[in-house]
Amino acid sequence: MEFKRRTVLGGMAAGAAILSAPAVMGQTRPRVVVIGGGSGGATAARYIARDSQGAIDVTLVEPSRVYYTCYFSNLYLGGFWELADMGHSYGTLAARHGINVVHDWAVGVDRDAQTVTLAGGDTLPYDRLVISPGIDFRDDSVPGWSVAAQNRMPHAYKAGSQSELLKAQVENMREGGTYCMVAPPNPYRCPPGPYERISMVAHVLSQRNPTAKILIVDPKENFSKQGLFEDGWARHYPGMIERVGPDFGGDIVSVDPEAMTVSIDGVVENVDVCNVIPGQKAGRIAELAGITDDSGWAPAVPANMKSRMDDKVYILGDASAQGDMPKSGFSANSQAKVAANSIRHELTDARLFPARYANTCWSLIATDDGVKVGASYEATDEKIASVEGFISQVGEDAELRQQTYEESIGWYNGIVADMFT
């Protein structure tokens, strides 16, 4: 059984840069600027605007007019969804919630003046700033690879055109060819994501190119849901997938995009498709704002997701360093609600609730074979700490696995509604 979600993309005027809320004459309201329109930023903007009932002026800065969720993009690669199923526009945030949606790049933050500079030249003042920029890549993570090589060796870890490119490469592999993934080091966006991708690529190849091989080159000793994935690969795709971990050189890797080769501890492999998922760091604007540390991530206060560098700035989602929560869309959405409550409390004296966090990550291994892992969390002085977790088990019956997949579709529909409607 296949479940699909189709989204009608919003009809914005071609030249529009800003979707503006109606102005209230003579009224001075506290101003919140949100940078990044993904699971963290869009959720925070919506909850601040909606729950303050117009008492706070909210501006959302996001360069893309259509946001493609990175979560569930693997299902697009596997042929279960279309690209449009993952695409969402910002029109309702402006029309229903009065949010000023600015389609531009934030290129600078002056924390002393409390302003954000846009690529187009405008400057936005703020009383509180929310930064939720997702990830950027470390160019030195895989020798031989850089963002300049992403069209030859795509990462597809920011959804959209990169997803389309990788899908086309997989579908057009020569018969009996090799798909290679260079997996990322910890920490990175969506810990099970690379291995769900392997499952979806194997699903496609088993139907279109059954003699093809999949090679995973992995710097990590282990990975999220490892037992579940390896069991599923053995059941659905026997003999197709090989993983090279650090014990066999998976942490000594370089690539040559022009020659389409991967060197593993000095041994050169010719490959047909090479999906390089490099090491990651916080989105560039977090660094420009001066809220990242030597790790490349932005430390956050567990109780409210404030930056540890500036109590008027909040940092959400993948870019944040907060403790035990994985970098996921569910985590970002959960963190955004805590931050939105804190901001409303500070700017309008709204009631402040204790922080509560949760996360679940679903993965599809094959048709109707869904698995999940998740936990609830609490804020301590040091970090957001895992309190109670759960995970699917090897050997579950087919009906339960199908229910888990259906549950994931329900969650997806719920979270995008929570972000954009």
C-alpha positions in Angstrom: 0.0 0.0 0.0 1.4 3.4 -0.9 0.3 6.6 0.8 1.0 10.0 -0.8 0.5 13.5 0.2 0.0 16.1 -2.5 0.4 19.7 -1.8 -1.0 22.5 -3.9 1.8 25.1 -4.1 0.7 28.6 -3.2 0.1 31.2 -5.9 2.5 34.0 -5.2 3.1 36.8 -7.7 6.2 36.1 -9.6 8.0 39.3 -8.6 6.8 39.4 -5.0 9.6 39.5 -2.4 7.4 40.2 0.7 4.1 38.8 1.7 3.0 41.5 4.1 0.5 41.6 6.9 -1.9 44.5 7.2 -0.4 47.4 9.1 -2.0 48.7 12.3 -1.8 52.5 12.2 -0.3 54.2 15.2 0.6 51.0 17.0 4.1 50.1 18.1 4.6 46.4 18.7 7.6 44.5 19.7 9.4 43.0 16.7 10.6 39.4 16.2 12.6 38.5 13.2 12.9 34.8 12.3 15.7 33.6 10.0 14.9 30.4 8.2 11.5 29.0 7.1 12.0 25.3 7.9 10.6 23.2 10.7 12.0 25.4 13.4 11.6 28.9 11.9 8.2 28.5 10.3 6.8 26.9 13.4 8.2 29.6 15.7 6.9 32.4 13.4 3.4 30.8 13.3 3.1 30.2 17.0 4.5 33.6 18.0 2.1 35.4 15.6 -0.9 33.2 16.2 -0.8 33.0 20.0 0.2 36.7 20.5 -3.0 37.6 18.6 -1.3 40.5 16.7 0.5 41.9 19.8 3.9 41.0 18.2 5.2 42.0 14.8 6.7 38.9 13.2 8.9 38.8 10.1 10.1 35.6 8.6 13.2 35.7 6.3 13.5 32.8 3.9 15.0 32.9 0.4 13.0 30.0 -1.0 9.4 30.6 -2.1 8.7 26.9 -1.8 10.1 24.9 1.1 10.9 21.2 0.4 11.2 19.1 3.5 14.4 17.1 3.7 12.6 14.5 5.8 10.6 12.2 3.5 12.8 13.2 0.5 14.2 9.6 0.7 10.7 8.4 -0.2 10.9 10.5 -3.3 14.2 8.8 -4.2 12.5 5.5 -3.6 9.6 6.3 -5.9 6.9 6.4 -3.2 6.3 10.2 -3.4 6.6 13.0 -6.0 8.7 16.1 -5.4 5.6 18.2 -5.1 4.4 16.1 -2.2 7.2 17.7 -0.1 6.8 21.3 -1.3 5.1 23.9 0.8 4.6 27.7 0.3 4.4 30.5 2.8 1.2 32.3 1.7 -1.0 31.1 4.5 1.5 32.3 7.2 1.1 35.8 5.7 -2.6 35.7 4.9 -3.9 34.0 8.0 -1.4 34.9 10.7 -0.2 38.3 9.7 3.5 37.3 9.3 5.7 39.4 7.0 7.3 36.8 4.8 10.5 38.2 3.2 12.0 36.1 0.4 15.7 37.1 0.7 18.9 36.0 2.2 19.9 37.1 5.7 23.6 38.0 5.3 24.5 39.7 8.6 23.4 40.2 12.2 24.4 43.2 14.3 23.6 41.9 17.8 24.6 45.3 19.4 22.2 47.3 17.2 19.7 44.4 17.1 19.4 44.4 13.3 19.4 41.8 10.5 20.9 42.8 7.1 19.4 41.2 4.0 21.2 40.5 0.7 18.8 43.0 -1.0 20.1 45.8 1.2 17.3 46.1 3.7 17.9 46.2 7.4 15.4 44.6 9.8 15.3 45.8 13.5 14.3 43.2 16.1 13.6 42.9 19.8 14.1 39.2 19.7 15.8 37.2 16.9 15.2 33.5 16.1 17.8 31.8 14.0 16.9 28.5 12.4 19.1 28.1 9.4 19.5 24.4 9.2 22.9 23.0 8.1 25.8 23.9 5.9 28.6 21.6 4.8 32.3 21.3 5.8 34.2 21.5 2.6 37.2 19.7 4.1 35.1 16.8 5.4 35.8 14.5 2.4 39.1 15.2 0.6 38.4 15.9 -3.1 34.8 17.0 -2.5 33.4 20.5 -2.2 30.1 22.2 -2.8 31.5 23.0 -6.3 31.3 19.2 -7.0 27.7 18.7 -5.8 26.4 18.3 -9.3 28.8 15.5 -10.1 28.6 13.9 -6.7 25.4 15.2 -5.1 24.8 15.3 -1.4 20.9 15.6 -1.6 20.9 16.5 2.0 19.1 19.8 1.3 15.9 18.7 -0.6 14.9 20.0 -3.9 17.1 20.1 -7.0 19.7 17.9 -5.4 17.1 15.3 -4.7 16.0 15.4 -8.4 19.6 15.1 -9.5 20.4 12.1 -7.3 17.2 10.3 -8.3 18.0 10.8 -12.0 21.5 9.5 -11.5 20.3 6.3 -9.7 17.6 5.6 -12.2 20.1 6.0 -15.1 22.9 3.9 -13.7 24.4 1.4 -16.1 23.3 -2.2 -15.6 25.3 -3.8 -12.8 26.8 -0.5 -11.8 27.8 0.7 -8.3 26.1 3.3 -6.2 28.4 4.6 -3.5 27.4 6.6 -0.4 30.1 8.4 1.6 28.2 8.6 4.9 28.7 11.6 7.3 30.5 11.8 10.6 28.6 12.6 13.8 26.8 14.9 14.5 24.6 15.5 11.4 21.1 16.1 10.3 18.6 13.1 10.7 20.8 10.3 12.1 18.8 7.5 10.3 18.6 9.4 7.1 21.5 8.1 5.2 20.5 4.5 5.9 16.9 5.0 4.9 18.3 6.4 1.7 20.3 3.3 1.2 17.0 1.3 1.6 15.2 3.5 -0.9 18.0 3.3 -3.5 18.1 -0.5 -3.0 14.3 -0.5 -3.5 14.7 1.2 -6.9 17.6 -0.8 -8.0 16.1 -4.1 -7.1 13.3 -3.3 -9.5 15.2 -1.5 -12.3 18.8 -2.8 -12.0 18.9 -5.9 -9.9 22.6 -6.7 -10.5 23.7 -3.3 -9.3 25.7 -3.0 -6.1 25.5 -0.5 -3.2 28.6 0.5 -1.3 28.5 2.5 2.0 31.7 4.1 3.1 31.1 5.0 6.7 33.5 6.8 9.2 31.3 5.7 12.2 31.5 2.5 14.1 27.7 2.3 14.3 24.6 4.2 13.3 21.0 4.9 14.2 18.7 1.9 13.9 21.6 -0.3 12.7 20.1 -3.6 13.7 16.8 -2.7 12.1 18.3 -1.6 8.8 20.7 -4.5 8.5 17.9 -7.0 9.2 15.7 -5.3 6.6 18.5 -5.2 4.0 19.1 -8.9 4.4 15.4 -9.7 4.0 14.6 -7.3 1.1 17.9 -6.8 -0.7 20.1 -9.8 -0.1 23.7 -9.5 -1.4 23.2 -5.9 -2.8 24.5 -3.8 0.0 28.1 -3.7 1.5 29.2 -1.4 4.3 32.8 -0.4 4.9 33.2 0.9 8.4 36.3 2.5 10.1 37.8 -0.9 10.9 38.3 -1.4 7.2 39.2 2.2 6.1 35.7 3.8 6.1 37.2 6.8 7.9 40.1 7.2 5.4 38.3 8.3 2.3 38.8 10.7 -0.6 37.0 11.1 -3.9 37.7 12.3 -7.4 34.6 13.7 -8.9 36.0 13.9 -12.5 37.2 10.3 -12.5 34.2 9.1 -10.5 36.4 7.2 -8.1 36.4 6.7 -4.3 39.6 5.9 -2.5 39.1 3.8 0.7 42.3 3.6 2.7 44.3 3.9 -0.5 42.2 1.4 -2.5 40.6 3.1 -5.5 37.0 2.0 -6.4 35.3 3.0 -9.7 31.7 4.0 -9.1 28.8 5.0 -11.2 26.9 7.2 -8.7 28.6 8.8 -5.7 26.4 10.3 -3.0 28.7 12.3 -0.7 27.0 13.4 2.5 29.8 15.5 4.0 30.4 16.6 7.6 28.1 19.4 8.7 27.9 22.6 10.8 25.3 25.2 11.6 23.9 27.3 8.7 26.3 30.1 7.8 24.2 33.0 9.2 24.6 31.5 12.7 28.4 31.8 12.4 28.0 35.4 10.9 25.8 36.2 14.0 28.7 35.1 16.3 26.6 32.5 18.1 28.6 29.3 17.1 31.5 27.8 18.9 34.6 25.8 17.8 32.3 22.8 17.0 30.6 24.7 14.3 27.3 24.5 16.0 25.4 27.1 18.1 25.1 26.3 21.8 21.5 26.8 23.2 20.1 27.2 26.7 18.1 24.0 27.3 15.1 25.7 29.1 14.2 28.0 26.3 16.5 27.5 23.2 18.2 30.9 23.7 21.7 31.3 22.4 24.3 31.0 25.1 26.0 34.0 23.5 23.0 36.4 23.5 19.8 36.2 25.5 17.9 38.1 22.8 18.7 35.5 20.2 17.2 32.0 20.0 18.8 29.2 18.0 16.6 26.2 16.8 16.8 22.9 15.1 19.7 21.4 13.2 22.0 24.4 13.9 21.7 24.2 17.6 24.0 22.3 20.1 21.6 21.5 22.9 22.3 18.0 24.2 20.6 14.7 23.5 18.0 15.6 20.9 18.8 14.5 17.3 18.9 17.0 14.5 15.5 16.4 13.0 12.4 18.1 11.8 10.4 16.8 14.8 13.1 18.2 17.2 13.1 21.6 15.5 9.3 21.8 15.6 9.4 20.8 19.3 12.1 23.4 20.1 10.3 26.1 18.2 7.2 25.9 20.4 9.3 26.2 23.6 11.1 29.3 22.1 7.8 30.8 20.9 6.4 30.5 24.4 9.5 32.1 25.9 9.4 35.0 23.5 5.7 35.7 24.1 6.4 35.6 27.8 9.2 38.2 27.6 7.5 40.5 25.1 3.8 40.4 26.2 4.0 38.9 29.7 2.2 35.8 28.5 2.2 32.7 30.8 5.5 30.8 30.7 5.2 27.0 30.6 8.0 24.5 31.5 9.9 23.3 28.5 8.9 19.9 27.1 10.6 18.3 24.1 9.9 15.2 22.1 11.2 13.5 18.9 10.4 10.5 16.7 12.3 9.5 13.5 10.5 7.1 11.1 12.3 5.3 8.3 11.0 3.2 5.4 13.1 0.1 4.6 10.8 -1.4 1.8 7.2 -1.1 0.8 5.1 -0.9 4.1 8.2 -1.9 6.2 8.4 1.1 8.5 10.5 1.5 11.7 10.9 4.2 14.2 13.0 5.5 17.1 12.2 8.3 19.5 12.3 9.8 23.0 11.0 12.4 25.3 13.4 15.0 26.9 13.7 17.4 29.7 15.7 20.5 30.2 18.6 20.4 32.7 21.1 23.1 33.5 23.7 21.4 31.3 21.6 20.1 28.3 18.4 18.8 26.9 18.5 15.3 28.4 16.8 12.1 27.1 14.3 10.8 29.6 12.5 7.9 28.0 13.1 6.3 24.6 11.6 3.7 22.3 12.6 1.9 19.2 11.1 -0.7 16.8 12.2 -4.3 17.2 13.7 -6.8 14.8 11.1 -9.5 14.0 8.0 -7.3 14.2 5.1 -8.6 12.1 4.2 -7.1 8.7 1.0 -5.5 10.1 2.8 -3.6 12.8 5.5 -2.4 10.3 2.7 -1.2 7.9 1.0 0.7 10.8 4.4 2.3 11.7 4.7 3.6 8.1 1.1 4.8 8.1 1.8 6.6 11.4 4.7 8.4 9.7 2.4 9.7 7.0 0.0 11.0 9.6 2.9 12.7 11.4 4.1 14.3 8.2 0.7 15.7 7.4 0.4 17.0 11.0 3.8 18.7 11.1 3.4 20.6 7.8 0.0 21.7 8.9 1.6 22.9 12.2 4.2 24.8 10.2 2.3 26.3 7.3 -1.5 26.6 8.0 
